[in-house]
Amino acid sequence: MPYLTAAVIVLGVLCGLNLMLTLAVIRRLKEHTRKLAELSGGGGGRLPAVGSAVGHFDALTVDGEAVSRHALEPGTVVGFFSPGCEPCRKSLPEFTEYARALPGGRNRVLAVVTGTDDSGDMTGALARVARVVAEGHGGPVTTAFGVGAFPTFCLLDDGHTVAAAGFELSALPDPIVA
């Protein structure tokens, strides 16, 4: 009988310990779920707010042309890409087609390629239809627009403010062919 009592006590202690560990794992999973939700929706996936003013920036295009906030014409479309981003690669043909249809040509399109890993193909494709700025993570143009996810597309109005923005090109109005 004492062996049976000892076995029940040991089994009870093990069940209690198992319950405590399970509750700790559940609490930890809730924290991770909350953090992932912040990254995908709010904190990490920042989108420039419609109506927000673009911050000041000075940058050079891959062609050596100086670009700043004040040099952007009203109606300029700005696309932000990252070479390691699969959605960026998938949206690249759609963006180049959209840019070709815009009146004003390359002067009304700015493409920002963020990151250094294998950006040659992406930069080359964009350079045919847009002025391209290649910058590191957290570069001046990306910071001025407040971009936190890729790809991001913006349309500027005449006051250097964001008229439309989205993670997909469909968030921008269709180009008006002149």
Buried (B, 14 or more C-beta within 10 A) or exposed (E): EEEEEEEEEEEEEEEEEEEEEEEEEEEEEEEEEEEEEEEEEEEEBEBBEBEEEBEEBEBEBBEEEEBEBEBBEEBBBBBBBBBEBEBBBEBBEBBBEBBBEBEEEBEBBBBBBBBEEEBEEBBEBBBEBBBBBBBEEEBBBBEBBBBBBBBBBBBBBEEBBBBBBBBEBEBBEEBEEE
